[in-house]
Amino acid sequence: MPFKTTIGLTIPLDQSFTLGDVQYPSNWLRLTSDEEKLGIGITWEEPLKFKDERWYYNRVKDGEVTSTPIPLDELKERETANAKKTAGAMLSGSDWMVIRSVDVEERPVPTDWADYRAAVRIECNRLEEQIAASAFESIQEIQQNWPRDPDFKEIDEAV
């Protein structure tokens, strides 16, 4: 919580505000000293510290933050679903090549795309296995290493 008044109002940085009958411009908090702010009843309040919301439920009660770990089974379910969703999205762009290879036998999936599709499935399977075997701390450390599709060009290459 940034700046607060003596009556408990929060004053956002870079926004004009009114205290009593006086209007203050948006840059007033940046340009004044701590003594000037204190003189009209404005103080700095340290922001609340929240734990990473991907792994914890954070609740605020009476100005105190309580963080409880999300149950491991929920995390595993969510992270597995995310891995499958990512793999599905990555594969969907080249599904037409697979369909075409089945419909028109003389048009096989290009090797680089077949390799890419296999790499996506391998990474998804690796993630699923790693997630299933994880404890609360280790699930937070899992690194995703998705392959880049064969048409991906680095910015330097594209120019």
C-alpha positions as CSV (number, residue, x, y, z in Angstrom):
1,M,0.0,0.0,0.0
2,P,1.8,3.1,-1.1
3,F,0.8,6.4,0.5
4,K,-2.0,6.7,3.1
5,T,-3.7,9.6,4.8
6,T,-4.3,9.7,8.6
7,I,-8.0,8.7,7.9
8,G,-6.9,5.6,6.0
9,L,-7.3,6.7,2.4
10,T,-4.8,5.2,-0.1
11,I,-3.4,7.8,-2.5
12,P,-2.0,6.2,-5.7
13,L,1.2,7.6,-7.2
14,D,0.9,9.9,-10.2
15,Q,-2.8,10.7,-9.7
16,S,-4.2,14.0,-8.6
17,F,-6.1,13.9,-5.3
18,T,-8.0,16.2,-2.9
19,L,-7.4,16.4,0.8
20,G,-9.8,18.7,2.6
21,D,-10.4,21.7,0.3
22,V,-7.0,21.4,-1.4
23,Q,-6.5,19.8,-4.7
24,Y,-3.0,18.3,-5.4
25,P,-1.6,17.6,-8.9
26,S,-0.6,14.1,-10.0
27,N,3.1,14.7,-9.5
28,W,2.9,16.2,-6.0
29,L,3.8,13.0,-4.2
30,R,7.0,12.7,-6.3
31,L,8.1,16.3,-5.9
32,T,7.6,16.8,-2.2
33,S,9.7,15.7,0.7
34,D,8.7,13.2,3.4
35,E,8.3,16.1,5.8
36,E,5.9,18.0,3.5
37,K,3.8,14.8,3.1
38,L,3.8,14.2,6.8
39,G,2.8,17.8,7.4
40,I,-0.6,17.2,5.6
41,G,-1.0,13.7,7.1
42,I,0.4,11.5,4.3
43,T,2.7,8.6,5.2
44,W,4.2,5.7,3.3
45,E,3.0,2.3,4.2
46,E,5.0,-0.8,3.1
47,P,3.2,-2.9,0.6
48,L,1.9,-6.3,1.7
49,K,4.1,-9.3,0.9
50,F,2.3,-11.9,-1.1
51,K,3.7,-15.3,-2.0
52,D,3.7,-16.5,-5.6
53,E,0.0,-16.9,-6.6
54,R,0.8,-19.8,-8.9
55,W,1.6,-21.9,-5.9
56,Y,-0.1,-20.2,-2.9
57,Y,-3.6,-18.9,-1.9
58,N,-3.0,-15.5,-0.4
59,R,-5.6,-14.0,1.9
60,V,-5.6,-10.6,3.6
61,K,-7.3,-10.1,6.9
62,D,-6.9,-7.2,9.2
63,G,-3.9,-6.0,7.1
64,E,-2.0,-9.3,7.5
65,V,-1.3,-11.7,4.6
66,T,-1.9,-15.4,5.1
67,S,-0.4,-17.6,2.4
68,T,-1.3,-21.3,2.3
69,P,0.1,-23.7,-0.3
70,I,-2.3,-24.9,-3.0
71,P,-2.8,-28.6,-2.4
72,L,-0.4,-30.7,-4.4
73,D,-3.0,-32.7,-6.2
74,E,-4.6,-29.5,-7.5
75,L,-1.2,-28.2,-8.7
76,K,-0.5,-31.5,-10.4
77,E,-3.8,-31.5,-12.2
78,R,-3.4,-27.9,-13.2
79,E,0.2,-28.2,-14.4
80,T,-0.6,-31.4,-16.3
81,A,-3.6,-29.7,-18.0
82,N,-1.4,-26.7,-18.9
83,A,1.3,-29.0,-20.5
84,K,-1.3,-30.8,-22.5
85,K,-3.0,-27.6,-23.6
86,T,0.4,-26.1,-24.7
87,A,1.3,-29.3,-26.6
88,G,-2.1,-29.3,-28.3
89,A,-1.8,-25.7,-29.3
90,M,1.7,-26.3,-30.7
91,L,0.6,-29.3,-32.7
92,S,-2.6,-27.9,-34.0
93,G,-0.8,-25.6,-36.5
94,S,0.6,-28.5,-38.3
95,D,-2.3,-31.0,-38.0
96,W,-3.3,-30.2,-41.6
97,M,0.0,-31.7,-42.8
98,V,-0.8,-35.0,-41.0
99,I,-4.3,-35.0,-42.4
100,R,-3.0,-34.3,-45.9
101,S,-0.5,-37.1,-45.6
102,V,-3.3,-39.5,-44.8
103,D,-5.6,-38.2,-47.6
104,V,-3.0,-37.9,-50.2
105,E,-0.4,-40.7,-49.9
106,E,2.2,-39.0,-52.0
107,R,2.4,-36.0,-49.7
108,P,4.1,-37.2,-46.5
109,V,4.7,-34.8,-43.5
110,P,8.0,-33.0,-44.1
111,T,10.7,-34.5,-42.0
112,D,11.5,-31.3,-40.1
113,W,7.8,-31.0,-39.1
114,A,7.5,-34.7,-38.2
115,D,10.6,-34.3,-35.9
116,Y,9.1,-31.1,-34.4
117,R,5.8,-32.9,-33.7
118,A,7.6,-35.8,-32.1
119,A,9.7,-33.4,-30.0
120,V,6.5,-31.7,-28.7
121,R,5.0,-35.0,-27.7
122,I,8.2,-36.0,-26.0
123,E,8.4,-32.8,-24.0
124,C,4.7,-33.1,-23.0
125,N,5.3,-36.7,-21.8
126,R,8.4,-35.6,-19.9
127,L,6.5,-32.8,-18.2
128,E,3.6,-35.1,-17.3
129,E,6.0,-37.6,-15.8
130,Q,8.0,-35.0,-13.9
131,I,4.8,-33.3,-12.6
132,A,3.4,-36.7,-11.4
133,A,6.5,-37.5,-9.5
134,S,6.9,-34.0,-7.9
135,A,6.6,-32.8,-4.4
136,F,5.3,-29.3,-3.6
137,E,8.8,-27.6,-3.8
138,S,10.0,-29.5,-6.9
139,I,6.9,-28.9,-8.9
140,Q,7.7,-25.1,-8.7
141,E,11.2,-25.8,-10.2
142,I,10.1,-27.7,-13.3
143,Q,11.5,-26.2,-16.5
144,Q,9.6,-26.4,-19.8
145,N,11.8,-26.9,-22.9
146,W,9.3,-26.7,-25.8
147,P,10.8,-27.1,-29.3
148,R,10.5,-24.3,-31.8
149,D,8.6,-25.0,-35.0
150,P,10.7,-25.4,-38.2
151,D,9.4,-22.1,-39.5
152,F,10.6,-20.1,-36.5
153,K,13.1,-17.4,-37.4
154,E,15.2,-15.5,-34.9
155,I,14.9,-11.8,-35.3
156,D,18.5,-11.6,-36.7
157,E,17.7,-14.3,-39.3
158,A,14.5,-12.6,-40.4
159,V,16.2,-9.3,-41.3
